[in-house]
Amino acid sequence: MTYWGKHRDANFWIENASIDWNEADAPFHTIARLTLLPESHLQPDAADAVYFDVTGNSTPDSTPLGSINRARWPSEVASRKRACEAKARS
């Protein structure tokens, strides 16, 4: 793909999330679907213990790409730690 008439490598597109790209040149592909069950419930105590750590539990070949994702992980860990500390104090 090109940006301002110049061919760019894959890293350019990964690291520059603000740049629009032509989906005809690089279409999105569905890799998974999440289905939420109607009327399903999780008890509040169980819900407090649940969290998703996509980056921390990724394998080397599925590590999130791009600077935004690299910055996201430390902030998510800090947020979760702070929430757990606040819950322990209450």
All heavy atoms as an XYZ file, in Angstrom:
713
protein
N       0.845     -1.178      0.000
C       0.000      0.000      0.000
C       0.892      1.244      0.000
O       2.052      1.171      0.387
C      -0.902     -0.006      1.226
C      -1.921     -1.128      1.195
S      -3.264     -1.061      2.409
C      -2.618     -0.278      3.803
N       0.308      2.336     -0.398
C       1.075      3.572     -0.475
C       0.459      4.647      0.415
O      -0.729      4.623      0.727
C       1.137      4.107     -1.917
O      -0.189      4.400     -2.353
C       1.777      3.103     -2.848
N       1.298      5.563      0.836
C       0.877      6.739      1.583
C       1.615      7.910      0.976
O       2.836      7.910      0.912
C       1.216      6.581      3.068
C       0.798      7.739      3.923
C      -0.550      7.986      4.166
C       1.737      8.581      4.495
C      -0.948      9.048      4.958
C       1.356      9.640      5.288
C       0.016      9.875      5.522
O      -0.382     10.919      6.315
N       0.859      8.875      0.478
C       1.404     10.028     -0.236
C       2.300      9.578     -1.388
O       3.371     10.127     -1.614
C       2.151     10.962      0.700
C       1.264     11.774      1.585
C       0.138     11.341      2.230
C       1.388     13.145      1.924
N      -0.424     12.332      2.947
C       0.334     13.480      2.788
C       2.298     14.129      1.586
C       0.156     14.745      3.309
C       2.130     15.388      2.118
C       1.060     15.689      2.970
N       1.844      8.548     -2.096
C       2.546      8.073     -3.279
C       3.767      7.220     -3.017
O       4.429      6.791     -3.949
N       4.073      6.954     -1.758
C       5.260      6.168     -1.433
C       4.829      4.840     -0.808
O       3.983      4.815      0.084
C       6.142      6.944     -0.458
C       7.428      6.255     -0.117
C       8.298      7.109      0.788
C       9.560      6.367      1.151
N      10.368      7.097      2.101
N       5.416      3.742     -1.290
C       5.127      2.430     -0.714
C       5.683      2.365      0.706
O       6.798      2.828      0.964
C       5.733      1.311     -1.568
C       4.952      1.077     -2.820
N       3.818      0.310     -2.851
C       5.139      1.526     -4.081
C       3.332      0.290     -4.068
N       4.121      1.027     -4.854
N       4.893      1.819      1.600
C       5.293      1.701      3.010
C       5.264      0.241      3.429
O       4.436     -0.539      2.959
C       4.338      2.491      3.910
C       4.181      3.941      3.540
C       5.474      4.700      3.733
N       5.293      6.088      3.361
C       5.869      7.096      3.985
N       6.699      6.880      4.966
N       5.650      8.324      3.587
N       6.152     -0.128      4.339
C       6.154     -1.506      4.821
C       5.070     -1.697      5.890
O       4.422     -0.737      6.317
C       7.534     -1.899      5.353
C       7.977     -1.079      6.555
O       7.175     -0.270      7.064
O       9.117     -1.255      7.001
N       4.865     -2.925      6.313
C       3.800     -3.251      7.268
C       3.954     -2.487      8.571
O       2.969     -2.060      9.182
C       3.782     -4.752      7.536
N       5.172     -2.271      9.029
C       5.410     -1.565     10.295
C       4.836     -0.152     10.279
O       4.333      0.333     11.286
C       6.905     -1.520     10.581
C       7.226     -1.960     11.976
O       6.441     -2.660     12.606
N       8.386     -1.558     12.448
N       4.907      0.508      9.151
C       4.368      1.857      9.039
C       2.884      1.864      9.367
O       2.396      2.713     10.097
C       4.602      2.403      7.623
C       3.954      3.732      7.369
C       4.587      4.901      7.754
C       2.710      3.821      6.757
C       3.997      6.134      7.524
C       2.111      5.046      6.525
C       2.762      6.213      6.914
N       2.144      0.897      8.833
C       0.697      0.854      9.023
C       0.336      0.431     10.442
O      -0.642      0.907     11.009
C       0.066     -0.077      7.995
C       0.393      0.377      6.612
C       1.345     -0.142      5.789
C      -0.187      1.485      5.922
N       1.387      0.570      4.612
C       0.453      1.577      4.665
C      -1.179      2.402      6.228
C       0.121      2.543      3.725
C      -1.515      3.356      5.285
C      -0.855      3.425      4.060
N       1.133     -0.416     11.029
C       0.878     -0.867     12.403
C       1.137      0.265     13.391
O       0.375      0.494     14.325
C       1.754     -2.092     12.737
C       1.295     -3.289     11.900
C       1.714     -2.413     14.218
C       2.262     -4.450     11.906
N       2.231      0.981     13.214
C       2.632      2.013     14.167
C       1.889      3.336     13.992
O       1.917      4.170     14.877
C       4.136      2.262     14.078
C       4.971      1.084     14.502
C       4.750      0.682     15.950
O       4.422      1.533     16.799
O       4.887     -0.520     16.238
N       1.234      3.548     12.873
C       0.535      4.802     12.612
C      -0.965      4.551     12.536
O      -1.572      4.600     11.470
C       1.056      5.430     11.313
C       2.504      5.815     11.435
O       2.841      6.708     12.193
N       3.362      5.118     10.727
N      -1.559      4.300     13.691
C      -2.972      3.912     13.752
C      -3.906      5.025     13.293
O      -5.065      4.770     12.978
C      -3.324      3.485     15.169
N      -3.447      6.255     13.234
C      -4.317      7.365     12.844
C      -4.454      7.499     11.319
O      -5.267      8.273     10.841
C      -3.799      8.678     13.424
O      -2.547      8.994     12.863
N      -3.664      6.755     10.571
C      -3.697      6.859      9.120
C      -4.762      5.922      8.560
O      -4.782      4.722      8.862
C      -2.321      6.529      8.509
C      -1.307      7.565      8.987
C      -2.385      6.472      6.998
C       0.101      7.277      8.601
N      -5.673      6.478      7.760
C      -6.694      5.659      7.119
C      -6.055      4.806      6.034
O      -5.159      5.254      5.327
C      -7.773      6.543      6.483
C      -8.630      7.244      7.516
O      -8.807      6.671      8.609
O      -9.121      8.344      7.223
N      -6.531      3.577      5.912
C      -6.049      2.750      4.826
C      -7.217      2.248      3.998
O      -8.345      2.201      4.444
C      -5.177      1.623      5.304
C      -5.810      0.621      6.244
C      -7.128      0.460      6.543
C      -5.119     -0.358      6.999
N      -7.300     -0.563      7.418
C      -6.081     -1.081      7.723
C      -3.793     -0.699      7.136
C      -5.749     -2.129      8.563
C      -3.467     -1.742      7.983
C      -4.431     -2.432      8.682
N      -6.908      1.933      2.793
C      -7.911      1.474      1.846
C      -8.223      0.006      2.132
O      -7.368     -0.856      1.958
C      -7.392      1.652      0.418
C      -8.415      1.271     -0.617
O      -9.457      0.704     -0.305
N      -8.106      1.577     -1.864
N      -9.450     -0.273      2.553
C      -9.812     -1.647      2.891
C      -9.805     -2.566      1.679
O      -9.688     -3.781      1.822
C     -11.170     -1.690      3.585
C     -11.101     -1.175      5.001
C     -12.416     -1.319      5.732
O     -13.033     -2.403      5.664
O     -12.836     -0.345      6.360
N      -9.908     -2.007      0.488
C      -9.810     -2.843     -0.715
C      -8.390     -3.400     -0.858
O      -8.197     -4.503     -1.356
C     -10.187     -2.037     -1.948
N      -7.396     -2.640     -0.407
C      -6.002     -3.089     -0.471
C      -5.650     -4.027      0.674
O      -4.819     -4.919      0.525
C      -5.045     -1.896     -0.432
C      -5.122     -1.040     -1.673
O      -5.580     -1.556     -2.721
O      -4.734      0.132     -1.603
N      -6.238     -3.810      1.821
C      -5.935     -4.617      3.010
C      -7.210     -4.789      3.824
O      -7.434     -4.084      4.805
C      -4.849     -3.934      3.844
N      -8.069     -5.724      3.423
C      -9.359     -5.881      4.102
C      -9.225     -6.468      5.508
O      -8.249     -7.144      5.825
C     -10.114     -6.842      3.185
C      -9.066     -7.595      2.459
C      -7.908     -6.651      2.311
N     -10.229     -6.190      6.321
C     -10.299     -6.784      7.649
C     -10.703     -8.245      7.512
O     -11.423     -8.620      6.587
C     -11.335     -6.057      8.511
C     -10.893     -4.707      8.951
C     -11.331     -3.574      8.294
C     -10.032     -4.557     10.024
C     -10.928     -2.315      8.691
C      -9.614     -3.306     10.430
C     -10.071     -2.184      9.764
N     -10.247     -9.068      8.430
C     -10.607    -10.481      8.457
C     -11.102    -10.821      9.854
O     -10.421    -10.518     10.839
C      -9.405    -11.369      8.118
C      -8.853    -11.134      6.753
N      -9.390    -11.708      5.635
C      -7.820    -10.364      6.334
C      -8.712    -11.322      4.573
N      -7.760    -10.500      4.973
N     -12.260    -11.440      9.939
C     -12.774    -11.875     11.228
C     -11.953    -13.072     11.682
O     -11.814    -14.055     10.953
C     -14.260    -12.275     11.115
O     -14.993    -11.141     10.650
C     -14.810    -12.737     12.445
N     -11.403    -12.989     12.879
C     -10.601    -14.094     13.410
C     -11.288    -14.788     14.576
O     -10.902    -15.874     14.961
C      -9.195    -13.626     13.824
C      -9.286    -12.519     14.857
C      -8.411    -13.176     12.604
C      -7.974    -12.191     15.512
N     -12.317    -14.157     15.132
C     -13.041    -14.766     16.247
C     -14.356    -14.026     16.437
O     -14.528    -12.908     15.965
C     -12.220    -14.706     17.521
N     -15.259    -14.671     17.122
C     -16.527    -14.045     17.489
C     -16.780    -14.316     18.958
O     -16.499    -15.402     19.453
C     -17.675    -14.606     16.669
C     -17.593    -14.257     15.209
C     -18.915    -14.537     14.510
N     -18.787    -14.404     13.083
C     -18.776    -13.259     12.418
N     -18.874    -12.130     13.064
N     -18.662    -13.237     11.110
N     -17.329    -13.346     19.633
C     -17.707    -13.473     21.033
C     -19.224    -13.425     21.103
O     -19.839    -12.482     20.608
C     -17.101    -12.323     21.850
C     -17.491    -12.253     23.319
C     -17.001    -13.488     24.062
C     -16.913    -10.997     23.944
N     -19.815    -14.433     21.704
C     -21.263    -14.496     21.820
C     -21.646    -14.384     23.293
O     -21.170    -15.175     24.115
C     -21.808    -15.820     21.250
O     -21.388    -15.939     19.896
C     -23.316    -15.871     21.328
N     -22.450    -13.396     23.604
C     -22.939    -13.225     24.967
C     -24.306    -13.882     25.068
O     -25.184    -13.638     24.243
C     -23.026    -11.738     25.313
C     -21.717    -10.964     25.178
C     -21.940     -9.497     25.476
C     -20.652    -11.542     26.090
N     -24.464    -14.714     26.073
C     -25.706    -15.450     26.232
C     -26.759    -14.575     26.894
O     -26.491    -13.937     27.916
C     -25.465    -16.699     27.093
C     -24.437    -17.681     26.547
C     -24.189    -18.797     27.553
C     -24.885    -18.251     25.214
N     -27.980    -14.552     26.330
C     -29.044    -13.757     26.956
C     -29.404    -14.345     28.322
O     -29.342    -15.551     28.533
C     -30.208    -13.856     25.973
C     -29.882    -14.978     25.057
C     -28.418    -15.238     25.138
N     -29.735    -13.458     29.247
C     -30.145    -13.868     30.595
C     -29.041    -14.556     31.395
O     -29.325    -15.215     32.384
C     -31.380    -14.787     30.540
C     -32.562    -14.194     29.801
C     -33.107    -12.922     30.436
O     -33.113    -12.820     31.675
O     -33.513    -12.011     29.683
N     -27.788    -14.453     30.975
C     -26.707    -15.048     31.760
C     -26.319    -14.079     32.870
O     -26.416    -12.864     32.717
C     -25.505    -15.367     30.876
O     -24.955    -14.191     30.331
N     -25.906    -14.608     33.992
C     -25.585    -13.785     35.151
C     -24.297    -14.265     35.804
O     -24.001    -15.454     35.822
C     -26.712    -13.839     36.187
C     -28.017    -13.330     35.665
N     -28.317    -12.001     35.600
C     -29.079    -13.983     35.153
C     -29.520    -11.845     35.084
N     -30.014    -13.042     34.796
N     -23.568    -13.342     36.358
C     -22.370    -13.640     37.117
C     -22.518    -12.934     38.452
O     -22.801    -11.734     38.494
C     -21.132    -13.133     36.364
C     -19.772    -13.508     36.901
C     -19.590    -15.025     36.905
C     -18.677    -12.876     36.053
N     -22.357    -13.675     39.520
C     -22.513    -13.084     40.846
C     -21.478    -11.968     41.047
O     -20.355    -12.060     40.555
C     -22.359    -14.159     41.932
C     -23.422    -15.239     41.865
C     -24.827    -14.657     42.024
O     -25.067    -13.803     42.860
N     -25.743    -15.119     41.182
N     -21.841    -10.904     41.798
C     -20.929     -9.764     41.963
C     -19.543    -10.143     42.462
O     -18.540     -9.623     41.964
C     -21.660     -8.874     42.967
C     -23.104     -9.192     42.754
C     -23.138    -10.667     42.425
N     -19.439    -11.040     43.426
C     -18.112    -11.434     43.919
C     -17.285    -12.112     42.834
O     -16.083    -11.893     42.720
C     -18.244    -12.366     45.119
C     -18.743    -11.647     46.359
O     -18.679    -10.396     46.374
O     -19.190    -12.323     47.302
N     -17.941    -12.936     42.032
C     -17.245    -13.616     40.936
C     -16.856    -12.613     39.856
O     -15.767    -12.701     39.278
C     -18.124    -14.715     40.347
N     -17.717    -11.655     39.590
C     -17.433    -10.649     38.566
C     -16.237     -9.786     38.952
O     -15.432     -9.401     38.085
C     -18.655     -9.776     38.326
N     -16.086     -9.484     40.238
C     -14.962     -8.666     40.691
C     -13.622     -9.355     40.443
O     -12.595     -8.702     40.288
C     -15.099     -8.334     42.176
C     -16.200     -7.326     42.443
O     -16.638     -6.652     41.476
O     -16.631     -7.219     43.606
N     -13.630    -10.674     40.436
C     -12.386    -11.428     40.275
C     -12.029    -11.687     38.817
O     -10.950    -12.197     38.526
C     -12.502    -12.755     41.019
N     -12.905    -11.334     37.886
C     -12.688    -11.632     36.470
C     -12.070    -10.437     35.757
O     -12.515     -9.313     35.931
C     -14.020    -12.015     35.787
C     -13.828    -12.190     34.293
C     -14.582    -13.278     36.401
N     -11.051    -10.698     34.973
C     -10.486     -9.669     34.109
C      -9.793    -10.352     32.940
O      -9.468    -11.528     32.994
C      -9.502     -8.757     34.858
C      -8.279     -9.469     35.376
C      -7.144     -9.600     34.587
C      -8.245    -10.001     36.658
C      -6.019    -10.247     35.045
C      -7.129    -10.652     37.136
C      -6.020    -10.782     36.328
O      -4.912    -11.430     36.779
N      -9.600     -9.616     31.870
C      -8.926    -10.119     30.678
C      -7.589     -9.412     30.559
O      -7.533     -8.194     30.585
C      -9.756     -9.847     29.418
C     -11.062    -10.585     29.408
C     -12.219     -9.956     29.823
C     -11.122    -11.900     29.002
C     -13.420    -10.626     29.816
C     -12.317    -12.587     28.996
C     -13.485    -11.942     29.408
N      -6.538    -10.169     30.436
C      -5.207     -9.621     30.237
C      -4.688    -10.145     28.905
O      -3.997    -11.155     28.842
C      -4.281    -10.016     31.382
C      -2.934     -9.342     31.307
O      -2.599     -8.782     30.244
O      -2.196     -9.376     32.308
N      -5.079     -9.482     27.833
C      -4.753     -9.937     26.485
C      -3.248     -9.938     26.251
O      -2.685    -10.907     25.741
C      -5.464     -9.060     25.426
C      -5.052     -9.451     24.031
C      -6.968     -9.168     25.598
N      -2.569     -8.890     26.646
C      -1.132     -8.790     26.396
C      -0.346     -9.714     27.308
O       0.561    -10.415     26.865
C      -0.652     -7.344     26.570
O      -1.444     -6.508     25.739
C       0.801     -7.184     26.193
N      -0.691     -9.732     28.586
C       0.038    -10.564     29.535
C      -0.100    -12.048     29.263
O       0.784    -12.832     29.601
N      -1.188    -12.455     28.638
C      -1.418    -13.873     28.345
C      -1.216    -14.215     26.877
O      -1.597    -15.294     26.441
C      -2.844    -14.261     28.769
C      -2.997    -14.202     30.267
O      -2.166    -14.700     31.008
N      -4.056    -13.573     30.723
N      -0.612    -13.328     26.124
C      -0.396    -13.609     24.701
C       0.856    -14.455     24.512
O       1.746    -14.481     25.358
C      -0.269    -12.306     23.910
O       0.884    -11.608     24.309
N       0.894    -15.153     23.401
C       2.094    -15.902     23.026
C       2.958    -14.990     22.163
O       2.472    -13.981     21.640
C       1.702    -17.166     22.232
O       0.992    -16.773     21.068
C       0.845    -18.099     23.075
N       4.232    -15.318     21.991
C       5.094    -14.445     21.187
C       4.552    -14.165     19.775
O       4.722    -13.072     19.257
C       6.420    -15.192     21.124
C       6.432    -16.008     22.378
C       4.992    -16.420     22.594
N       3.864    -15.132     19.193
C       3.356    -14.917     17.841
C       1.998    -14.226     17.809
O       1.474    -13.930     16.739
C       3.303    -16.228     17.048
C       2.340    -17.236     17.647
O       2.124    -17.197     18.872
O       1.807    -18.062     16.898
N       1.413    -13.949     18.984
C       0.123    -13.247     19.007
C       0.157    -12.002     19.892
O      -0.878    -11.511     20.308
C      -0.994    -14.187     19.480
O      -0.805    -14.537     20.835
N       1.338    -11.501     20.172
C       1.475    -10.284     20.972
C       0.823     -9.121     20.234
O       1.028     -8.960     19.024
C       2.966     -9.967     21.216
O       3.548    -11.080     21.886
C       3.154     -8.735     22.049
N       0.010     -8.313     20.940
C      -0.611     -7.165     20.274
C       0.434     -6.259     19.610
O       1.518     -6.060     20.139
C      -1.328     -6.436     21.412
C      -1.619     -7.521     22.392
C      -0.421     -8.433     22.319
N       0.079     -5.730     18.457
C       1.001     -4.915     17.670
C       0.719     -3.428     17.832
O      -0.403     -3.027     18.089
C       0.864     -5.273     16.182
C       1.151     -6.716     15.806
C       0.791     -6.941     14.343
C       2.594     -7.065     16.068
N       1.729     -2.627     17.643
C       1.577     -1.184     17.602
C       1.834     -0.506     18.938
O       1.693     -1.093     20.006
N       2.203      0.756     18.858
C       2.559      1.513     20.059
C       1.373      1.709     20.992
O       1.536      1.732     22.212
C       3.151      2.866     19.669
O       2.214      3.589     18.882
N       0.173      1.819     20.452
C      -1.006      1.991     21.304
C      -1.201      0.751     22.162
O      -1.449      0.843     23.368
C      -2.256      2.295     20.457
C      -2.100      3.670     19.812
C      -3.528      2.214     21.285
C      -3.156      4.003     18.791
N      -1.077     -0.418     21.575
C      -1.220     -1.651     22.339
C      -0.078     -1.852     23.323
O      -0.283     -2.399     24.408
C      -1.348     -2.862     21.421
C      -2.727     -2.963     20.843
O      -3.710     -2.816     21.554
N      -2.826     -3.208     19.555
N       1.133     -1.430     22.960
C       2.249     -1.544     23.916
C       2.030     -0.631     25.115
O       2.384     -0.975     26.239
C       3.570     -1.219     23.222
C       4.048     -2.336     22.315
C       5.486     -2.116     21.879
N       5.671     -0.889     21.122
C       5.459     -0.762     19.820
N       5.047     -1.797     19.104
N       5.664      0.382     19.204
N       1.436      0.521     24.911
C       1.164      1.456     26.016
C      -0.046      1.019     26.835
O      -0.142      1.320     28.022
C       0.931      2.860     25.467
N      -0.956      0.294     26.218
C      -2.190     -0.102     26.890
C      -1.938     -1.067     28.035
O      -2.548     -0.960     29.091
C      -3.127     -0.743     25.864
C      -4.509     -1.013     26.402
C      -5.386     -1.568     25.322
N      -5.168     -3.002     25.281
C      -5.689     -3.792     24.362
N      -6.400     -3.287     23.385
N      -5.473     -5.077     24.397
N      -1.032     -2.021     27.861
C      -0.845     -3.058     28.862
C      -0.431     -2.509     30.235
O      -1.069     -2.828     31.237
C       0.133     -4.115     28.356
C       0.215     -5.296     29.273
C      -0.826     -6.072     29.711
C       1.378     -5.823     29.879
N      -0.374     -7.055     30.540
C       0.997     -6.922     30.663
C       2.716     -5.478     29.841
C       1.897     -7.678     31.397
C       3.610     -6.247     30.569
C       3.199     -7.320     31.335
N       0.601     -1.669     30.338
C       0.961     -1.154     31.665
C      -0.181     -0.365     32.323
O      -0.373     -0.435     33.544
C       2.171     -0.246     31.416
C       2.681     -0.609     30.082
C       1.547     -1.191     29.315
N      -0.955      0.353     31.530
C      -2.057      1.123     32.118
C      -3.168      0.196     32.601
O      -3.786      0.446     33.633
C      -2.599      2.155     31.122
O      -3.147      1.527     29.998
N      -3.439     -0.886     31.875
C      -4.454     -1.842     32.318
C      -4.022     -2.545     33.602
O      -4.824     -2.738     34.514
C      -4.736     -2.874     31.229
C      -5.509     -2.315     30.060
C      -5.696     -3.323     28.945
O      -5.089     -4.419     28.994
O      -6.463     -3.014     28.023
N      -2.754     -2.919     33.695
C      -2.236     -3.570     34.900
C      -2.336     -2.617     36.089
O      -2.794     -3.000     37.169
C      -0.781     -4.049     34.694
C      -0.158     -4.507     35.993
C      -0.737     -5.164     33.656
N      -1.952     -1.364     35.900
C      -2.018     -0.378     36.982
C      -3.464     -0.118     37.401
O      -3.760     -0.005     38.605
C      -1.350      0.929     36.541
N      -4.368     -0.051     36.447
C      -5.770      0.175     36.752
C      -6.355     -0.986     37.550
O      -7.069     -0.799     38.538
C      -6.555      0.372     35.450
O      -7.924      0.486     35.717
N      -6.042     -2.208     37.128
C      -6.537     -3.385     37.831
C      -5.976     -3.436     39.251
O      -6.689     -3.730     40.211
C      -6.175     -4.649     37.059
C      -6.736     -5.907     37.671
C      -6.536     -7.131     36.798
N      -5.162     -7.360     36.413
C      -4.674     -7.190     35.187
N      -5.446     -6.748     34.208
N      -3.415     -7.434     34.917
N      -4.688     -3.123     39.412
C      -4.055     -3.123     40.733
C      -4.727     -2.095     41.639
O      -5.041     -2.383     42.793
C      -2.558     -2.817     40.592
C      -1.815     -2.830     41.891
C      -0.345     -2.533     41.676
C       0.385     -2.438     43.007
N       1.768     -2.018     42.835
N      -4.966     -0.922     41.109
C      -5.616      0.138     41.887
C      -7.033     -0.260     42.302
O      -7.450     -0.022     43.430
C      -5.635      1.424     41.055
C      -6.293      2.589     41.665
C      -5.356      3.338     42.534
N      -6.018      4.550     42.987
C      -5.414      5.527     43.537
N      -4.119      5.469     43.695
N      -6.058      6.571     43.942
N      -7.777     -0.874     41.382
C      -9.140     -1.309     41.693
C      -9.135     -2.382     42.775
O      -9.982     -2.364     43.674
C      -9.824     -1.825     40.436
N      -8.185     -3.309     42.699
C      -8.084     -4.368     43.719
C      -7.724     -3.782     45.071
O      -8.259     -4.197     46.114
C      -7.062     -5.415     43.298
S      -7.595     -6.434     41.914
N      -6.836     -2.805     45.101
C      -6.458     -2.146     46.360
C      -7.639     -1.400     46.953
O      -7.871     -1.441     48.161
C      -5.274     -1.199     46.131
C      -3.968     -1.898     45.843
C      -2.873     -0.951     45.384
O      -3.152      0.255     45.147
O      -1.731     -1.416     45.233
N      -8.401     -0.702     46.118
C      -9.567      0.044     46.589
C     -10.609     -0.912     47.160
O     -11.232     -0.630     48.195
C     -10.169      0.874     45.459
N     -10.807     -2.042     46.508
C     -11.778     -3.037     47.001
C     -11.320     -3.606     48.335
O     -12.137     -3.822     49.229
C     -11.979     -4.135     45.977
C     -12.968     -5.161     46.416
C     -13.650     -5.781     45.258
C     -14.654     -6.817     45.689
N     -15.805     -6.281     46.312
N     -10.023     -3.853     48.485
C      -9.507     -4.403     49.738
C      -9.675     -3.436     50.903
O      -9.881     -3.855     52.038
C      -8.036     -4.774     49.562
N      -9.597     -2.122     50.613
C      -9.767     -1.111     51.674
C     -11.215     -0.951     52.096
O     -11.488     -0.510     53.189
C      -9.219      0.231     51.199
C      -7.708      0.292     51.150
C      -7.227      1.721     50.955
N      -7.722      2.315     49.717
C      -7.060      2.337     48.562
N      -5.884      1.773     48.485
N      -7.573      2.909     47.505
N     -12.158     -1.293     51.217
C     -13.572     -1.054     51.541
C     -14.205     -2.194     52.308
O     -13.698     -3.123     52.703
C     -14.377     -0.818     50.270
O     -14.292     -1.909     49.396
